[in-house]
């Protein structure tokens, strides 16, 4: 009889241990993602309040030189990008039809560079010009950035083999 209750106790202790480990992992990931989720929520709120965006369909964070967050969405029936400078909260709204889209910048990078994978594609200001930064990893495992003009879609800068 003693062995049977001991086996049950071990079984329940093992199940409880697995539950504790799973919950710990979930809490860890939630805490790790908290700053990103908070930033996204703040950017969405700014886009809705300052730029009158009604439907949000994209969020990108660029930290290359100066940190910018971009929200893609709809305003008055037009697709727009709301570019927010993180340091001072300056908000710039640009119609997506005024330049190249994120997908066009990504397609151009894939065609031109044939990377192993694209890590990020986001908007930022380079001086007074809006640009798409595409961060990628080469098939040799090296990092690179390619920058395209938002207005023209032409390559502005290429940094290879970082």
C-alpha beads as a LAMMPS data file, in Angstrom:
LAMMPS data file: protein, C-alpha beads

162 atoms
161 bonds

1 atom types
1 bond types

-500.0 500.0 xlo xhi
-500.0 500.0 ylo yhi
-500.0 500.0 zlo zhi

Masses

1 110.0

Atoms # bond

1 1 1 0.000 0.000 0.000
2 1 1 2.840 2.342 0.795
3 1 1 4.356 1.999 -2.707
4 1 1 1.049 2.827 -4.390
5 1 1 0.541 6.128 -2.459
6 1 1 4.190 7.003 -2.981
7 1 1 3.820 6.473 -6.740
8 1 1 0.717 8.702 -6.800
9 1 1 2.525 11.394 -4.865
10 1 1 5.455 11.291 -7.320
11 1 1 3.049 11.475 -10.269
12 1 1 1.271 14.560 -8.860
13 1 1 4.567 16.178 -7.904
14 1 1 5.829 15.685 -11.465
15 1 1 2.631 17.170 -12.952
16 1 1 2.820 20.135 -10.553
17 1 1 6.481 20.657 -11.471
18 1 1 5.709 20.691 -15.193
19 1 1 2.878 23.197 -14.635
20 1 1 5.180 25.479 -12.626
21 1 1 7.853 25.350 -15.346
22 1 1 5.352 26.093 -18.147
23 1 1 3.827 29.016 -16.214
24 1 1 7.308 30.380 -15.453
25 1 1 8.215 30.304 -19.149
26 1 1 4.964 32.043 -20.126
27 1 1 5.472 34.773 -17.521
28 1 1 9.079 35.250 -18.653
29 1 1 8.051 35.762 -22.297
30 1 1 5.212 38.086 -21.335
31 1 1 7.622 40.244 -19.338
32 1 1 10.210 40.167 -22.128
33 1 1 7.651 41.383 -24.691
34 1 1 6.133 44.012 -22.415
35 1 1 8.263 46.984 -23.653
36 1 1 7.495 46.152 -27.311
37 1 1 3.774 45.727 -26.646
38 1 1 3.682 48.951 -24.608
39 1 1 5.442 50.862 -27.403
40 1 1 3.051 49.453 -29.981
41 1 1 0.039 50.393 -27.886
42 1 1 1.367 53.947 -27.421
43 1 1 2.078 54.293 -31.165
44 1 1 -1.410 53.050 -32.042
45 1 1 -2.901 55.564 -29.603
46 1 1 -0.865 58.452 -31.057
47 1 1 -1.823 57.455 -34.607
48 1 1 -5.512 57.376 -33.688
49 1 1 -5.430 60.615 -31.691
50 1 1 -2.961 62.815 -33.602
51 1 1 -3.323 61.500 -37.133
52 1 1 -6.989 60.445 -36.965
53 1 1 -6.162 56.929 -38.171
54 1 1 -9.232 54.716 -37.937
55 1 1 -7.978 51.289 -38.992
56 1 1 -4.442 50.164 -38.115
57 1 1 -2.836 47.443 -40.232
58 1 1 0.893 47.631 -39.509
59 1 1 3.545 48.538 -36.939
60 1 1 7.319 48.834 -37.448
61 1 1 10.120 49.970 -35.161
62 1 1 13.364 51.370 -36.564
63 1 1 16.302 51.920 -34.194
64 1 1 19.103 52.390 -36.700
65 1 1 20.280 55.937 -35.884
66 1 1 17.335 57.625 -34.235
67 1 1 14.433 55.552 -33.044
68 1 1 11.215 55.809 -35.079
69 1 1 7.986 53.868 -34.862
70 1 1 5.654 53.675 -37.823
71 1 1 2.002 52.781 -37.851
72 1 1 0.295 51.871 -41.110
73 1 1 -3.410 52.477 -41.365
74 1 1 -6.402 54.188 -42.944
75 1 1 -7.359 57.845 -42.607
76 1 1 -10.279 59.392 -44.470
77 1 1 -10.318 56.466 -46.876
78 1 1 -6.601 56.759 -47.697
79 1 1 -3.789 54.416 -46.698
80 1 1 -1.223 56.322 -44.628
81 1 1 1.969 55.815 -42.670
82 1 1 2.255 57.646 -39.353
83 1 1 5.963 58.055 -38.546
84 1 1 6.659 58.963 -34.924
85 1 1 10.083 60.060 -33.705
86 1 1 10.465 58.348 -30.371
87 1 1 12.723 60.953 -28.759
88 1 1 10.358 63.910 -29.009
89 1 1 7.068 62.411 -30.211
90 1 1 7.060 64.359 -33.488
91 1 1 4.369 62.921 -35.753
92 1 1 4.558 62.885 -39.567
93 1 1 1.752 61.516 -41.701
94 1 1 2.377 60.504 -45.296
95 1 1 0.058 58.840 -47.768
96 1 1 1.254 55.415 -48.803
97 1 1 0.485 56.329 -52.419
98 1 1 3.055 59.164 -52.220
99 1 1 5.911 56.672 -52.404
100 1 1 6.906 53.047 -52.332
101 1 1 5.213 50.590 -50.023
102 1 1 6.936 48.328 -47.543
103 1 1 6.206 45.343 -49.789
104 1 1 7.824 47.096 -52.761
105 1 1 10.947 47.831 -50.704
106 1 1 11.046 44.212 -49.533
107 1 1 10.611 42.879 -53.082
108 1 1 13.415 45.092 -54.325
109 1 1 15.748 43.932 -51.535
110 1 1 14.976 40.257 -52.210
111 1 1 15.542 40.703 -55.940
112 1 1 18.711 42.785 -55.594
113 1 1 20.452 41.024 -52.693
114 1 1 18.986 37.500 -52.504
115 1 1 19.392 37.368 -48.699
116 1 1 18.989 34.305 -46.535
117 1 1 16.326 36.221 -44.637
118 1 1 15.055 39.743 -44.049
119 1 1 15.183 40.802 -40.410
120 1 1 13.244 44.064 -40.550
121 1 1 11.882 46.672 -42.942
122 1 1 10.782 50.008 -41.555
123 1 1 10.559 53.723 -42.238
124 1 1 12.782 56.440 -40.802
125 1 1 13.923 59.922 -41.691
126 1 1 17.382 60.381 -43.134
127 1 1 17.772 64.131 -42.935
128 1 1 14.520 65.460 -44.404
129 1 1 13.920 62.418 -46.592
130 1 1 11.780 59.470 -45.655
131 1 1 13.504 56.139 -46.371
132 1 1 12.864 52.426 -46.050
133 1 1 15.564 50.566 -44.132
134 1 1 15.730 46.855 -44.853
135 1 1 17.945 44.829 -42.506
136 1 1 18.927 41.418 -43.818
137 1 1 21.143 38.404 -43.237
138 1 1 23.221 37.036 -46.095
139 1 1 23.570 33.370 -46.935
140 1 1 27.052 33.587 -45.401
141 1 1 25.536 34.746 -42.104
142 1 1 26.613 38.400 -42.384
143 1 1 24.333 41.339 -41.644
144 1 1 23.522 44.167 -44.016
145 1 1 21.277 47.165 -44.539
146 1 1 19.863 48.535 -47.738
147 1 1 18.110 51.892 -47.752
148 1 1 15.588 52.973 -50.383
149 1 1 14.044 56.379 -50.908
150 1 1 10.384 56.334 -49.936
151 1 1 9.482 58.804 -52.687
152 1 1 11.367 57.246 -55.622
153 1 1 12.166 53.708 -54.522
154 1 1 15.798 54.188 -55.586
155 1 1 18.599 52.773 -53.469
156 1 1 20.151 55.436 -51.268
157 1 1 22.631 53.367 -49.273
158 1 1 23.952 49.817 -49.021
159 1 1 25.920 48.507 -46.060
160 1 1 27.220 44.980 -46.556
161 1 1 28.973 42.354 -44.458
162 1 1 28.632 43.781 -41.000

Bonds

1 1 1 2
2 1 2 3
3 1 3 4
4 1 4 5
5 1 5 6
6 1 6 7
7 1 7 8
8 1 8 9
9 1 9 10
10 1 10 11
11 1 11 12
12 1 12 13
13 1 13 14
14 1 14 15
15 1 15 16
16 1 16 17
17 1 17 18
18 1 18 19
19 1 19 20
20 1 20 21
21 1 21 22
22 1 22 23
23 1 23 24
24 1 24 25
25 1 25 26
26 1 26 27
27 1 27 28
28 1 28 29
29 1 29 30
30 1 30 31
31 1 31 32
32 1 32 33
33 1 33 34
34 1 34 35
35 1 35 36
36 1 36 37
37 1 37 38
38 1 38 39
39 1 39 40
40 1 40 41
41 1 41 42
42 1 42 43
43 1 43 44
44 1 44 45
45 1 45 46
46 1 46 47
47 1 47 48
48 1 48 49
49 1 49 50
50 1 50 51
51 1 51 52
52 1 52 53
53 1 53 54
54 1 54 55
55 1 55 56
56 1 56 57
57 1 57 58
58 1 58 59
59 1 59 60
60 1 60 61
61 1 61 62
62 1 62 63
63 1 63 64
64 1 64 65
65 1 65 66
66 1 66 67
67 1 67 68
68 1 68 69
69 1 69 70
70 1 70 71
71 1 71 72
72 1 72 73
73 1 73 74
74 1 74 75
75 1 75 76
76 1 76 77
77 1 77 78
78 1 78 79
79 1 79 80
80 1 80 81
81 1 81 82
82 1 82 83
83 1 83 84
84 1 84 85
85 1 85 86
86 1 86 87
87 1 87 88
88 1 88 89
89 1 89 90
90 1 90 91
91 1 91 92
92 1 92 93
93 1 93 94
94 1 94 95
95 1 95 96
96 1 96 97
97 1 97 98
98 1 98 99
99 1 99 100
100 1 100 101
101 1 101 102
102 1 102 103
103 1 103 104
104 1 104 105
105 1 105 106
106 1 106 107
107 1 107 108
108 1 108 109
109 1 109 110
110 1 110 111
111 1 111 112
112 1 112 113
113 1 113 114
114 1 114 115
115 1 115 116
116 1 116 117
117 1 117 118
118 1 118 119
119 1 119 120
120 1 120 121
121 1 121 122
122 1 122 123
123 1 123 124
124 1 124 125
125 1 125 126
126 1 126 127
127 1 127 128
128 1 128 129
129 1 129 130
130 1 130 131
131 1 131 132
132 1 132 133
133 1 133 134
134 1 134 135
135 1 135 136
136 1 136 137
137 1 137 138
138 1 138 139
139 1 139 140
140 1 140 141
141 1 141 142
142 1 142 143
143 1 143 144
144 1 144 145
145 1 145 146
146 1 146 147
147 1 147 148
148 1 148 149
149 1 149 150
150 1 150 151
151 1 151 152
152 1 152 153
153 1 153 154
154 1 154 155
155 1 155 156
156 1 156 157
157 1 157 158
158 1 158 159
159 1 159 160
160 1 160 161
161 1 161 162
